[in-house]
Amino acid sequence: MTKNNKDSVSIPNLKAKYRAVLPQIKEQFELKNDFEVPQIEKIVVNTGIGSIATDAAMETIREDLKRITGQSPVFTIAKKAISGLKVREGQKVGIKVTLRGKRMWEFLERMIVSSLPRVKDFQGISLSSFDTSGSCSVGFKEHIVFPEINSDEVVSTFGLQVCIVIKKGDKEKGIALLKALGFPSKMED
């Protein structure tokens, strides 16, 4: 974390790095001003709880997600019934957190620096993780790769998905932005 002398609020290193690579990306894509450069708008962290029946287990997952993100999660509710999946309308089917601003940058930095390296056999983010707007989705099979979770206290593990939403971009610009920010990748140039 770096300190901003103006108001004594800490700024995540990754946000400072974004500001530093802004001219590089602007030049690479021949953009006319800073507002055309792709930006990370938000990060959505979610997990499904479809097969979990007890409220205690759902609350445990909710608390772990709160510990990982630093923000209180909300339940996602089924909008319609799907008999093949045994889902009823109004049933809790997932838990999600939407991160913006300072918490978003802090979470992203922790994910890059400490969580992704702890994933077994992780070789980088592939090109198939990006959509046409440049947003990137990364799945974790176990939530215990996050340093906020003590693996000795975990009763059961669950998977989660982290979606990094990028605005003002396309697939090529999204890849360039995340590479410039230091994402571990197996993306070819």
DAPEZI-V707962 format. One record per residue. N is the residue number from 1. RES is the residue in one letter. PSI is psi as a letter, one per 40 degrees, with the letter a starting at -180 (none if undefined). D_LAST is the distance of its C-alpha to the last C-alpha in Angstrom with 1 decimal. Layout:
n	res	psi	d_last
N	RES	PSI	D_LAST
N	RES	PSI	D_LAST
This chain:
n	res	psi	d_last
1	M	h	30.3
2	T	i	31.1
3	K	h	34.4
4	N	h	34.8
5	N	d	38.1
6	K	d	39.0
7	D	e	39.8
8	S	f	39.3
9	V	h	36.8
10	S	i	33.9
11	I	h	30.4
12	P	i	27.6
13	N	d	25.3
14	L	d	22.3
15	K	d	23.9
16	A	d	24.4
17	K	d	20.8
18	Y	d	19.9
19	R	d	22.4
20	A	d	20.9
21	V	e	17.3
22	L	d	18.9
23	P	d	19.3
24	Q	d	15.7
25	I	d	14.5
26	K	d	17.5
27	E	d	16.7
28	Q	d	13.0
29	F	e	14.4
30	E	f	17.7
31	L	i	19.8
32	K	d	23.5
33	N	i	24.5
34	D	d	23.6
35	F	e	24.8
36	E	e	22.0
37	V	h	19.3
38	P	i	18.3
39	Q	i	20.6
40	I	h	21.2
41	E	d	24.5
42	K	i	25.7
43	I	h	25.1
44	V	h	27.2
45	V	h	28.2
46	N	i	30.3
47	T	i	32.0
48	G	i	34.3
49	I	f	37.9
50	G	d	39.2
51	S	e	41.0
52	I	h	42.4
53	A	d	46.0
54	T	i	47.4
55	D	d	47.2
56	A	d	47.1
57	A	d	43.9
58	M	d	42.3
59	E	d	43.4
60	T	d	42.0
61	I	d	38.6
62	R	d	39.0
63	E	d	40.0
64	D	d	37.0
65	L	d	34.6
66	K	d	36.5
67	R	d	36.2
68	I	d	32.4
69	T	d	31.8
70	G	e	34.8
71	Q	i	35.9
72	S	h	38.4
73	P	i	37.0
74	V	i	38.6
75	F	i	39.4
76	T	h	37.9
77	I	h	40.7
78	A	h	40.7
79	K	d	41.5
80	K	i	43.0
81	A	i	44.4
82	I	h	42.6
83	S	d	45.2
84	G	d	42.8
85	L	e	41.1
86	K	f	44.4
87	V	h	43.3
88	R	i	45.9
89	E	h	45.6
90	G	e	45.6
91	Q	i	44.5
92	K	h	42.1
93	V	e	38.9
94	G	i	36.4
95	I	h	35.9
96	K	i	33.3
97	V	h	32.5
98	T	h	30.8
99	L	h	29.7
100	R	i	29.4
101	G	b	29.7
102	K	d	30.4
103	R	d	30.5
104	M	d	27.1
105	W	d	25.5
106	E	d	27.6
107	F	d	26.7
108	L	d	22.9
109	E	d	23.3
110	R	d	25.5
111	M	d	23.2
112	I	d	20.2
113	V	d	22.5
114	S	d	25.1
115	S	d	24.7
116	L	d	21.3
117	P	d	22.0
118	R	e	25.3
119	V	h	24.0
120	K	h	25.0
121	D	f	22.2
122	F	h	19.4
123	Q	e	16.1
124	G	i	14.0
125	I	h	13.4
126	S	i	12.1
127	L	d	10.8
128	S	e	14.4
129	S	e	15.6
130	F	i	14.8
131	D	a	17.3
132	T	d	17.4
133	S	e	18.4
134	G	e	15.6
135	S	i	17.9
136	C	h	17.1
137	S	h	19.6
138	V	h	20.0
139	G	i	23.0
140	F	h	25.2
141	K	d	27.7
142	E	h	30.1
143	H	e	30.8
144	I	e	32.0
145	V	e	28.6
146	F	h	29.3
147	P	e	31.4
148	E	e	34.0
149	I	h	35.2
150	N	h	37.7
151	S	d	37.3
152	D	d	41.0
153	E	e	42.1
154	V	h	40.0
155	V	d	42.2
156	S	i	39.5
157	T	i	35.7
158	F	i	33.8
159	G	i	30.2
160	L	i	28.6
161	Q	h	25.7
162	V	h	23.9
163	C	h	22.6
164	I	h	20.8
165	V	h	21.7
166	I	h	19.8
167	K	i	21.7
168	K	f	21.0
169	G	i	17.5
170	D	a	15.7
171	K	d	13.0
172	E	d	10.1
173	K	d	12.3
174	G	d	13.1
175	I	d	9.7
176	A	d	9.3
177	L	d	12.9
178	L	d	12.9
179	K	d	10.2
180	A	d	12.3
181	L	e	15.4
182	G	f	14.5
183	F	h	14.0
184	P	h	13.7
185	S	i	10.8
186	K	f	9.6
187	M	h	6.6
188	E	i	3.8
189	D	none	0.0
